[in-house]
Amino acid sequence: MLIFAVTGMGGVGKTALAVEAAHRALARGWFPGGTLFVDLRGYDETPVTADQAVLALLDALGVRDGELPPTTDRQYDAYRALLVERRDRMLLILDNASDPSQYLPLLPGTDHHRVLITSRDRHDALPVRLVDLETLAPDDAVALVTRALHDTDERDERPAREPASLSELAHLCGCLPLALQIAAGMLRRRRHRDIASLVAEIQEAGDATTVLDRGSPGTDLYGRSLVLRPVLDTSYRRLPPEQARLLRLLCLAPGPETGTEAIGALADLATESVLSSLEDLAARHLVTPVGSGNGPASAMRWRLHDLVRVFGASVVAGDAELREEGDAARERVLEFYLRWTDAADDRLRWLPGLAEPERFGDREHALAWLDGERAGLVAAMGWGREERFTDAVMRLASCLGEYLPWRRYFDDWIAVSEAAQEAAQLAGNRLGMAVARNNLGLALRETGRHGEAIEVLTKARKVFQDAGEQHLEGMAWNNLGSALQQAGQSAEAVEAHSQARRLFRAVGDRHLEATAWNNLGLALRDAGRREEAIDAHGRAQRMFHAVGDHHGEATAWNNLGNALNRADRTKEATEAYARSLKLRQPFADWYGAGQTLRNLARTHEAVGRPAEAREAWSRAADAFTRANAPAEAAASRTRATARPAPPNPHSQEH
């Protein structure tokens, strides 16, 4: 017997799909015996039982009143006998089933007919062919609302006039057909108002279910109320207590999707236990697994529909005990993030002689973990607006200070630094505010906002100086010097980096002293002091080598090559670039490699080696592509195929 089940979250359109499929199948003559339909109301307070449903089915088959068998067993016998006798194939639609006990007794005793079940739950123990429905793609969601409005009034110009607002409305509805249907009904009712007004109303409320249910246009074609929150509420209320708790807490997780380990921390459960519960929630279409699942189970990630997330958060917000439970869960997940982000940061900053970081055996492993958790880590920074989480948020921001610039997530870096500054201000931590400003200045500098960077770095430096924090003051001077240099203030940059170098030497930090020498060389080069720049970069290279920082050494070799080029020592510059590229390889520093290859290509052009220049430009384009730097990649690829550029030996970059 072929049994099909259309499954998906409440409001995704299972019934509509089943009915539409039945109409088309009948039109094609697939079911000459017709269709039987029964709504089992599985998610109502009083679901229809199989015993009740068989009476409705017998009535549809013409058995009623005095012909109805007196006992339930005989009613089932009569129902199955009628289906066996029917030569014309029929389609039986058992809609809205929440439990197999509702439909198993109703299955025909023959494989001649076909059965289509709709349910919010996957009943995996049964040999049923499943069709899982997802929410609509954004374009399809927009098309659904547009068509709904045009079916009522083809002159309705709002969809064409407000495409951006319509797309945002679809997004706020989570592309869920039920929510879109309600929104379309509201727009039909308020036909003299624009779409943007409904968008603004939902955004102001922060909860689409509140606005849409308040303006619900009534019932659908099947006589069911067009409401969102009761649909979500019935799914939630049917959960066993441990699954309901997990769903509530997952609705508080930061970011659009969350890893299994982080959810385990959130719920204070072991990985295997939380994984089992997550799979149960996925079978009920309340969470969705993300990715292929080829890796270990602990690496799986899970996503909530936006409307489910908002619903769950509102359940927590409405109960004092649940709020405390939620705050404790957020503390646990923050501690989880802190522990492993700190370990990953230690690996990224690791140098020979330092203790081996926990968990992450190499940079690739650390970066992969950070990549997977980045959205949640950045979103968790918003919790710093609550006094309970300010300390953890400030520490988390510091742990992201190497990763975010390495991956060139500068917008995230700005957001993280601003959130840390806000948390420090709430906590009354003046030094913490200065640390956050220091990081913010670095991020602003990387995005070309040099004036703002100089302002916040100057403020941070002053706080560190007043507090007698020489190490932090040196870092602020160093960062300020780089911002000044990029703003074209070379003389001031030279002084700033010199101050940083002196402070790092005073506290005995040879690694950061090397960084200061390297940055000082850049400022000296731009100030026209070429030989001093060459000497500064040479010192930086040797110091980086001595402390085992081969990536820093690669940067110093690149900058030394640029300084040598300024002094027309192109042969030595070419050798310096080669050394830089060799040192960068183990780090997979594709952006840095692209910069060095670009500098090498310009050097080849300057001395009349067009073939070598084209090869370097092509390699630079490949490196920038791998670094997710499309603008630089396109420019380099254009140069690789263009006619040789006129000599310009002084156009290198650090």
matplotlib code that plots the C-alpha trace (Angstrom):
import matplotlib.pyplot as plt

x = [0.0, 1.4, 1.1, 2.4, 2.8, 3.2, 4.9, 6.1, 5.7, 2.3, 1.2, 3.6, 0.7, 0.4, -3.4, -3.4, -0.8, -2.7, -6.0, -4.4, -2.6, -5.9, -7.7, -4.9, -4.8, -8.6, -8.4, -5.9, -8.1, -5.8, -8.6, -11.8, -13.3, -13.0, -11.5, -12.3, -11.2, -11.3, -9.8, -8.4, -7.8, -4.8, -3.5, -6.8, -7.6, -9.9, -8.5, -10.7, -10.3, -10.1, -13.5, -15.1, -13.4, -14.6, -18.2, -17.5, -15.9, -18.8, -21.2, -19.2, -19.4, -23.2, -23.5, -25.7, -28.6, -30.1, -27.4, -24.7, -23.3, -24.0, -20.5, -17.1, -15.5, -18.2, -18.0, -14.4, -15.2, -17.9, -15.5, -12.7, -15.1, -16.5, -13.0, -12.0, -15.2, -14.5, -12.8, -12.3, -9.2, -9.7, -7.6, -8.0, -6.7, -6.2, -5.5, -3.8, -2.9, -0.8, -0.5, -0.5, -3.4, -5.6, -5.1, -3.7, -7.2, -8.4, -5.9, -7.6, -7.2, -6.0, -3.2, -5.5, -6.2, -3.8, -3.5, -2.2, -1.6, -0.7, 1.0, 3.4, 5.3, 7.4, 6.2, 9.5, 8.6, 6.1, 6.8, 5.5, 6.9, 7.6, 7.4, 8.8, 7.7, 10.0, 9.0, 9.0, 12.0, 12.0, 11.0, 8.1, 6.9, 6.8, 5.0, 2.4, 1.5, 1.5, -0.8, -3.1, -3.5, -3.9, -6.5, -8.6, -7.8, -5.6, -5.2, -3.4, 0.0, 1.5, 3.6, 5.2, 5.5, 7.1, 9.3, 11.7, 8.9, 7.2, 10.5, 10.9, 7.3, 8.0, 11.2, 9.3, 6.7, 9.5, 8.3, 5.7, 2.6, 0.1, 1.8, 1.9, -1.8, -2.7, -0.5, -2.1, -5.6, -4.6, -3.2, -6.5, -8.4, -6.1, -6.0, -5.5, -2.3, 1.0, 2.9, 5.6, 3.0, 2.5, 6.3, 6.8, 4.1, 5.7, 9.2, 8.0, 6.2, 9.2, 6.8, 5.0, 2.6, 1.2, 0.5, -0.8, -3.1, -4.5, -5.4, -6.3, -8.9, -10.9, -10.8, -9.3, -11.0, -11.2, -13.0, -9.9, -9.0, -6.1, -4.0, -0.3, 0.3, -2.3, -0.7, 2.7, 1.3, -0.4, 2.8, 4.7, 2.1, 2.1, 5.9, 7.1, 8.5, 12.2, 11.6, 9.6, 12.4, 15.0, 12.9, 12.4, 16.1, 17.1, 14.9, 17.2, 20.4, 22.3, 22.6, 20.4, 21.8, 23.6, 26.0, 25.1, 27.8, 26.6, 23.0, 24.2, 25.8, 22.6, 20.5, 23.1, 22.9, 25.4, 25.9, 24.2, 21.2, 20.7, 21.3, 18.5, 16.1, 17.0, 16.3, 12.9, 12.2, 13.3, 10.8, 8.1, 9.4, 10.3, 14.0, 15.9, 19.3, 21.8, 24.4, 25.1, 25.7, 28.8, 30.9, 30.6, 27.2, 28.6, 29.5, 25.9, 24.2, 20.5, 18.2, 14.9, 12.3, 12.2, 8.5, 9.2, 12.2, 10.1, 7.3, 9.6, 11.3, 7.9, 6.9, 10.1, 9.5, 6.0, 7.1, 9.5, 10.7, 11.3, 13.2, 15.6, 16.0, 16.8, 19.3, 21.1, 21.1, 22.6, 25.3, 26.2, 26.4, 28.5, 31.0, 31.1, 31.8, 34.4, 36.3, 36.7, 37.0, 39.9, 41.5, 41.1, 42.5, 45.5, 46.1, 46.0, 48.5, 50.6, 54.4, 57.1, 57.7, 54.2, 51.9, 49.8, 46.2, 43.4, 41.4, 42.8, 45.8, 46.5, 45.3, 43.1, 41.1, 40.8, 39.7, 37.1, 35.5, 35.4, 34.0, 31.1, 30.3, 31.0, 27.3, 26.5, 29.6, 28.9, 25.2, 26.0, 27.8, 24.4, 23.8, 26.3, 23.4, 22.4, 24.5, 24.5, 26.6, 28.9, 32.0, 31.6, 30.9, 34.0, 36.2, 34.6, 35.4, 39.0, 39.1, 37.9, 40.5, 42.8, 40.2, 38.0, 40.7, 42.4, 39.3, 38.7, 35.3, 35.7, 32.1, 31.7, 34.9, 33.3, 30.1, 31.9, 34.1, 31.2, 29.2, 32.2, 32.5, 28.8, 29.2, 32.2, 30.4, 27.4, 29.8, 31.6, 34.9, 36.9, 39.9, 37.6, 36.1, 39.6, 40.5, 37.3, 38.1, 41.6, 40.1, 37.4, 40.1, 41.9, 38.7, 37.8, 41.3, 40.9, 37.7, 39.3, 37.7, 41.0, 39.7, 37.4, 40.2, 42.6, 40.0, 39.1, 42.7, 43.9, 41.2, 42.2, 45.9, 45.3, 43.3, 46.1, 48.7, 46.8, 46.4, 50.1, 49.4, 52.6, 51.8, 48.4, 49.6, 52.3, 49.6, 47.5, 50.5, 51.2, 47.7, 47.4, 50.6, 49.2, 46.0, 48.1, 50.3, 47.3, 45.8, 49.0, 50.4, 53.8, 55.8, 53.2, 53.1, 56.9, 56.7, 53.8, 55.5, 58.7, 56.8, 55.3, 58.8, 60.2, 57.3, 57.5, 61.2, 60.7, 58.2, 60.3, 57.8, 60.1, 57.3, 55.3, 58.6, 59.1, 55.6, 56.4, 59.7, 57.8, 55.1, 57.8, 59.4, 56.2, 56.0, 59.6, 59.2, 56.3, 58.2, 61.0, 63.5, 64.3, 67.4, 65.9, 62.9, 65.0, 66.8, 63.6, 62.0, 65.3, 65.2, 61.6, 62.3, 65.1, 63.1, 60.1, 62.4, 63.9, 60.6, 59.3, 56.5, 56.9, 53.8, 55.0, 58.3, 56.6, 54.9, 58.3, 59.9, 57.1, 57.5, 61.3, 60.8, 58.7, 61.3, 64.1, 62.0, 61.8, 65.6, 65.7, 67.2, 64.8, 66.9, 66.9, 63.2, 62.4, 64.3, 62.4, 59.0, 60.0, 60.9, 57.6, 55.6, 57.4, 56.7, 53.0, 52.3, 51.7, 49.3, 47.0, 47.2, 45.7, 45.1, 48.7, 50.0, 47.9, 49.4, 53.0, 52.3, 50.9, 54.0, 56.1, 54.1, 54.7, 58.4, 58.6, 56.8, 59.1, 62.2, 60.7, 59.8, 56.2, 55.9, 56.9, 54.6, 51.6, 52.3, 52.5, 49.3, 47.5, 48.8, 47.7, 44.2, 43.9, 45.1, 42.7, 39.9, 40.7, 40.8, 37.2, 38.5, 36.7, 37.6, 41.3, 41.0, 39.2, 41.8, 44.7, 43.1, 42.6, 46.3, 47.3, 45.6, 46.4, 49.3, 52.3, 51.9, 54.5, 57.3, 56.4, 58.7, 57.3, 53.7, 54.0, 51.8, 52.5]
y = [0.0, 3.4, 5.9, 9.4, 12.0, 15.7, 17.0, 20.5, 23.1, 24.6, 27.1, 25.9, 24.9, 21.1, 21.0, 23.5, 21.3, 18.1, 19.6, 21.1, 17.9, 16.0, 18.4, 18.0, 14.3, 14.0, 16.3, 13.9, 10.9, 9.3, 8.6, 7.9, 6.8, 10.3, 11.6, 11.1, 13.9, 14.0, 16.6, 14.9, 18.2, 16.6, 19.8, 21.0, 20.5, 17.6, 15.8, 13.6, 10.0, 7.2, 5.9, 9.3, 9.7, 6.3, 7.5, 10.5, 8.3, 5.8, 8.7, 10.0, 6.4, 6.5, 4.4, 6.3, 6.1, 2.6, 1.1, 2.1, -1.0, -0.8, -1.4, 0.2, -3.0, -3.7, -0.1, -0.6, -3.9, -2.2, 0.7, -1.6, -3.9, -0.9, 0.1, -3.4, -3.6, -0.3, -1.0, 2.7, 3.9, 6.5, 9.0, 9.1, 12.4, 12.2, 15.8, 17.2, 14.0, 14.4, 10.7, 7.5, 6.2, 8.7, 7.2, 3.7, 2.1, 4.1, 2.7, 0.7, -3.1, -3.0, -1.5, -0.5, 2.9, 5.7, 7.5, 11.0, 12.1, 15.6, 16.2, 18.5, 15.4, 12.9, 9.5, 7.8, 4.3, 3.7, 2.8, 6.1, 8.0, 11.5, 14.8, 17.5, 21.0, 23.9, 27.6, 29.4, 30.9, 34.7, 35.3, 32.8, 34.5, 37.8, 36.3, 34.7, 38.1, 39.8, 37.2, 37.4, 41.2, 41.0, 38.3, 40.7, 43.8, 43.6, 47.4, 47.1, 48.8, 48.4, 45.3, 47.0, 50.4, 49.0, 46.0, 46.6, 46.9, 43.7, 41.8, 43.0, 42.0, 38.5, 38.3, 39.4, 36.7, 34.2, 33.2, 31.1, 30.7, 31.2, 34.4, 35.6, 34.8, 36.8, 39.7, 39.7, 39.8, 42.7, 44.6, 44.0, 45.4, 48.4, 49.0, 52.7, 52.3, 51.3, 48.0, 50.0, 50.9, 47.2, 46.6, 49.4, 48.2, 44.7, 46.1, 48.4, 45.5, 43.2, 40.2, 39.5, 37.1, 39.9, 42.3, 39.7, 38.0, 41.3, 42.1, 38.6, 38.7, 35.7, 32.2, 30.4, 28.4, 25.4, 27.4, 27.5, 30.7, 32.6, 33.0, 32.4, 32.2, 29.5, 27.3, 27.7, 27.4, 24.0, 22.6, 23.8, 22.6, 19.0, 18.7, 16.5, 18.7, 18.1, 19.0, 22.0, 23.3, 22.7, 24.6, 27.5, 27.8, 27.3, 30.3, 32.4, 31.3, 34.0, 33.9, 32.3, 28.8, 27.1, 24.1, 21.0, 21.6, 25.2, 24.0, 21.4, 24.2, 26.2, 23.4, 22.0, 18.6, 16.1, 16.1, 12.7, 13.7, 17.0, 15.6, 13.0, 15.8, 18.0, 15.1, 14.7, 18.5, 18.2, 15.4, 17.8, 20.5, 22.9, 22.9, 22.2, 20.5, 22.6, 21.1, 17.7, 15.9, 14.2, 15.2, 14.1, 14.5, 17.0, 19.3, 19.5, 22.8, 23.6, 26.5, 27.8, 29.4, 33.1, 33.0, 30.0, 31.9, 34.9, 32.8, 30.9, 34.0, 35.5, 32.4, 32.9, 36.6, 36.1, 34.0, 35.0, 31.5, 30.9, 34.2, 33.1, 29.7, 31.5, 33.9, 30.9, 29.2, 32.3, 32.5, 28.8, 29.4, 32.5, 30.5, 27.9, 30.5, 32.1, 28.9, 27.8, 31.2, 31.9, 28.5, 29.2, 32.7, 31.2, 28.9, 31.8, 33.8, 30.8, 31.0, 28.5, 28.3, 29.1, 26.5, 24.4, 25.7, 23.4, 21.5, 23.1, 21.3, 23.7, 27.0, 25.4, 23.6, 26.8, 28.9, 26.3, 26.3, 30.1, 30.2, 27.9, 29.9, 33.4, 34.4, 33.3, 34.9, 38.2, 38.1, 37.2, 40.5, 42.2, 40.7, 43.2, 45.7, 43.7, 44.2, 40.5, 39.7, 42.8, 41.1, 38.0, 40.2, 42.3, 39.2, 37.6, 40.7, 40.4, 36.8, 37.8, 40.4, 38.1, 36.1, 38.8, 40.9, 37.7, 36.7, 40.4, 40.6, 44.3, 45.1, 42.4, 43.7, 47.2, 45.8, 43.6, 46.5, 48.9, 46.3, 45.8, 49.5, 49.8, 46.8, 48.4, 51.7, 50.0, 48.2, 51.4, 49.9, 52.8, 50.6, 48.1, 51.0, 52.0, 48.5, 48.3, 51.7, 50.5, 47.6, 49.8, 52.1, 49.2, 48.1, 51.7, 52.1, 48.9, 50.3, 53.5, 55.6, 57.1, 60.3, 58.3, 55.8, 58.5, 60.1, 56.9, 55.6, 58.9, 58.7, 55.1, 56.0, 58.8, 56.4, 53.8, 56.5, 57.9, 54.4, 53.6, 50.7, 50.8, 47.7, 48.8, 52.3, 50.9, 49.0, 52.2, 54.2, 51.5, 51.4, 55.2, 55.4, 53.1, 55.2, 58.4, 56.9, 55.8, 59.3, 60.7, 62.1, 60.5, 62.6, 62.1, 58.4, 58.1, 59.7, 57.4, 54.2, 55.4, 55.9, 52.4, 50.8, 52.5, 51.3, 47.7, 47.6, 49.0, 46.2, 43.5, 42.5, 41.7, 40.4, 43.7, 45.6, 43.8, 44.9, 48.5, 48.4, 47.0, 49.8, 52.4, 51.3, 52.0, 55.5, 56.2, 55.0, 57.3, 60.2, 59.7, 58.3, 55.2, 53.9, 54.2, 52.4, 49.5, 49.3, 49.3, 46.5, 44.5, 44.8, 43.7, 40.7, 39.5, 40.0, 38.2, 35.3, 35.3, 34.9, 32.4, 34.5, 33.4, 35.2, 38.5, 37.8, 37.3, 40.7, 42.3, 40.7, 42.1, 45.6, 45.4, 44.5, 47.7, 49.8, 48.3, 49.1, 52.7, 52.8, 51.2, 48.0, 45.8, 42.6, 42.6, 43.5, 40.5, 38.2, 39.7, 39.1, 35.5, 35.0, 36.5, 34.2, 31.1, 32.1, 32.8, 29.4, 27.4, 30.1, 30.1, 33.9, 34.4, 38.2, 38.8, 36.6, 38.5, 41.8, 40.4, 39.0, 42.3, 44.1, 41.5, 42.0, 45.7, 45.2, 42.9, 45.6, 48.3, 46.5, 45.4, 41.7, 41.5, 37.7, 37.4, 40.3, 38.6, 35.4, 37.3, 39.2, 35.9, 34.4, 37.5, 37.2, 33.6, 34.5, 37.4, 35.1, 32.6, 35.5, 36.5, 39.8, 40.1, 43.7, 43.0, 39.8, 41.4, 44.2, 41.8, 39.6, 42.6, 43.5, 39.9, 40.2, 43.9, 45.3, 46.0, 49.1, 51.9, 51.6, 52.7, 51.1, 53.0, 51.7, 48.8, 48.3, 46.9]
z = [0.0, -1.0, 1.8, 1.5, 4.3, 3.8, 6.9, 8.0, 10.6, 11.4, 8.7, 6.0, 3.7, 4.0, 3.7, 0.8, -1.0, -0.4, -1.6, -4.7, -5.5, -5.2, -7.6, -10.2, -9.8, -10.3, -13.3, -14.8, -14.1, -11.7, -9.1, -11.0, -7.7, -6.3, -3.0, 0.7, 3.0, 6.8, 9.1, 12.1, 14.0, 15.6, 17.2, 18.6, 22.3, 21.4, 18.3, 16.2, 17.0, 14.5, 15.8, 15.1, 11.7, 10.5, 11.0, 8.8, 6.1, 6.1, 5.7, 2.7, 1.3, 1.6, 4.8, 7.3, 9.6, 9.8, 7.6, 10.0, 11.9, 15.7, 17.0, 16.3, 15.1, 12.6, 11.4, 10.6, 8.9, 6.7, 5.9, 4.7, 2.8, 0.9, -0.1, -1.2, -3.3, -5.1, -8.4, -9.2, -7.4, -4.7, -2.8, 0.9, 2.5, 6.3, 7.2, 10.3, 12.1, 15.3, 16.2, 14.2, 16.4, 14.5, 11.1, 11.4, 11.8, 8.8, 6.3, 3.5, 3.6, 0.0, -1.9, -4.7, -3.2, -2.2, 1.1, 1.7, 5.3, 6.5, 9.8, 11.7, 12.9, 11.1, 12.0, 11.2, 12.6, 9.8, 6.2, 4.8, 1.9, 3.4, 1.7, 4.0, 3.3, 3.9, 4.0, 0.7, -1.0, -0.7, -4.3, -4.0, -0.8, -2.6, -5.5, -3.1, -1.6, -5.0, -6.4, -3.4, -3.8, -7.6, -7.3, -5.4, -7.4, -10.4, -10.2, -6.8, -7.6, -4.2, -5.0, -8.0, -6.3, -3.1, -3.9, -1.0, 1.5, 0.1, 0.4, 4.0, 4.8, 3.4, 5.6, 8.7, 8.0, 7.8, 4.3, 6.1, 3.9, 6.8, 7.9, 4.3, 3.8, 6.9, 5.8, 2.4, 4.0, 6.2, 3.1, 1.3, 4.2, 4.5, 0.8, 1.1, 3.1, 1.8, 2.5, 4.4, 7.1, 7.9, 7.8, 10.3, 12.6, 12.8, 13.3, 16.1, 17.8, 17.4, 17.0, 13.8, 15.5, 17.7, 14.8, 12.3, 14.8, 15.9, 12.3, 11.2, 8.3, 9.7, 8.2, 5.3, 2.5, 4.9, 7.6, 9.9, 11.7, 10.2, 13.3, 14.0, 17.7, 18.5, 15.8, 17.4, 20.9, 20.1, 18.8, 21.9, 24.4, 23.0, 23.7, 26.5, 29.3, 28.5, 24.8, 25.7, 27.9, 25.2, 22.7, 25.0, 25.7, 22.1, 21.3, 23.5, 21.7, 19.9, 16.1, 13.4, 14.0, 16.8, 17.2, 19.2, 21.8, 22.4, 22.7, 25.2, 27.3, 27.0, 28.3, 30.6, 28.9, 27.6, 23.8, 23.2, 25.3, 23.7, 20.2, 20.8, 21.9, 19.0, 16.6, 18.3, 17.8, 14.2, 13.7, 14.9, 12.5, 15.3, 14.6, 11.4, 11.1, 9.0, 6.7, 5.3, 8.6, 7.2, 10.2, 13.8, 15.5, 17.9, 15.0, 13.7, 13.7, 14.2, 13.1, 14.3, 12.2, 13.0, 14.1, 16.4, 17.9, 18.6, 20.1, 22.4, 23.6, 24.4, 26.4, 28.5, 28.9, 30.2, 33.2, 36.0, 36.7, 33.0, 32.7, 35.5, 33.8, 30.5, 32.1, 33.7, 30.3, 28.6, 31.3, 30.6, 26.8, 27.3, 29.5, 26.8, 24.1, 26.3, 27.1, 23.5, 21.9, 24.4, 23.4, 19.7, 20.2, 22.1, 19.1, 16.6, 18.8, 19.7, 19.4, 20.2, 23.9, 24.9, 26.5, 24.1, 23.9, 24.9, 22.3, 19.1, 17.7, 14.9, 13.4, 10.8, 13.5, 15.6, 12.6, 11.5, 14.9, 15.0, 11.5, 12.6, 15.7, 14.4, 14.0, 17.5, 19.0, 17.4, 18.3, 22.0, 22.3, 22.3, 25.8, 27.1, 27.4, 30.5, 33.6, 34.4, 31.2, 30.9, 32.2, 30.0, 26.9, 27.5, 27.8, 24.7, 22.6, 23.6, 22.5, 19.1, 18.5, 16.4, 14.5, 13.1, 11.5, 10.3, 8.4, 7.5, 9.1, 9.8, 10.2, 12.8, 14.5, 14.7, 16.1, 18.6, 19.8, 20.1, 22.1, 24.4, 24.9, 25.8, 28.2, 29.9, 30.3, 31.9, 34.3, 35.1, 33.9, 32.5, 31.6, 29.8, 27.8, 26.7, 25.7, 23.6, 22.1, 21.2, 19.3, 17.7, 16.5, 14.8, 13.1, 12.0, 10.5, 8.5, 6.9, 5.9, 8.7, 9.7, 11.4, 13.7, 14.4, 15.4, 17.7, 19.6, 19.8, 21.2, 23.9, 24.7, 24.9, 27.3, 29.7, 29.6, 30.2, 33.2, 34.6, 34.3, 32.0, 29.9, 27.9, 26.9, 26.3, 23.9, 22.0, 21.7, 20.5, 17.9, 16.6, 16.6, 14.6, 11.9, 11.7, 11.4, 8.8, 6.7, 7.1, 5.5, 8.8, 8.5, 10.9, 13.7, 12.9, 13.2, 16.7, 17.8, 16.7, 18.4, 21.6, 21.2, 20.6, 23.7, 25.9, 24.7, 25.3, 28.8, 29.6, 27.9, 25.2, 22.3, 20.1, 20.2, 20.0, 16.6, 15.6, 16.5, 14.5, 11.5, 11.7, 12.3, 9.1, 7.2, 8.6, 7.9, 4.3, 3.7, 5.3, 2.7, 5.2, 3.1, 4.7, 8.2, 6.9, 5.6, 8.9, 10.9, 8.8, 9.0, 12.8, 12.8, 10.6, 12.9, 16.1, 14.7, 13.7, 17.1, 18.9, 16.4, 14.9, 11.3, 10.1, 11.5, 9.9, 6.5, 6.9, 7.8, 4.7, 2.5, 4.0, 3.7, 0.0, -0.4, 1.3, -0.8, -3.9, -2.8, -2.7, -6.2, -4.9, -6.9, -6.9, -3.1, -3.0, -5.2, -2.9, 0.1, -1.5, -2.2, 1.5, 2.5, 0.3, 1.5, 5.2, 4.5, 3.1, 6.3, 7.6, 4.5, 4.6, 1.2, 1.5, 2.7, -0.1, -2.6, -1.4, -1.7, -5.1, -6.2, -5.0, -6.8, -10.0, -9.9, -9.3, -12.4, -14.4, -13.2, -14.5, -17.8, -17.1, -18.5, -18.5, -14.8, -14.0, -15.7, -13.8, -10.5, -11.2, -12.0, -8.8, -6.9, -8.4, -7.2, -3.7, -3.4, -4.6, -1.9, 0.6, -0.4, -1.7, -5.0, -5.8, -5.4, -7.3, -10.3, -10.4, -10.4, -13.0, -15.2, -14.9, -15.7, -19.1, -19.8, -21.7, -19.5, -17.3, -17.5, -14.9, -11.4, -8.9, -5.9, -5.9, -3.5, -0.5, 3.0]

ax = plt.figure().add_subplot(projection="3d")
ax.plot(x, y, z, "-o")
ax.set_aspect("equal")
plt.show()
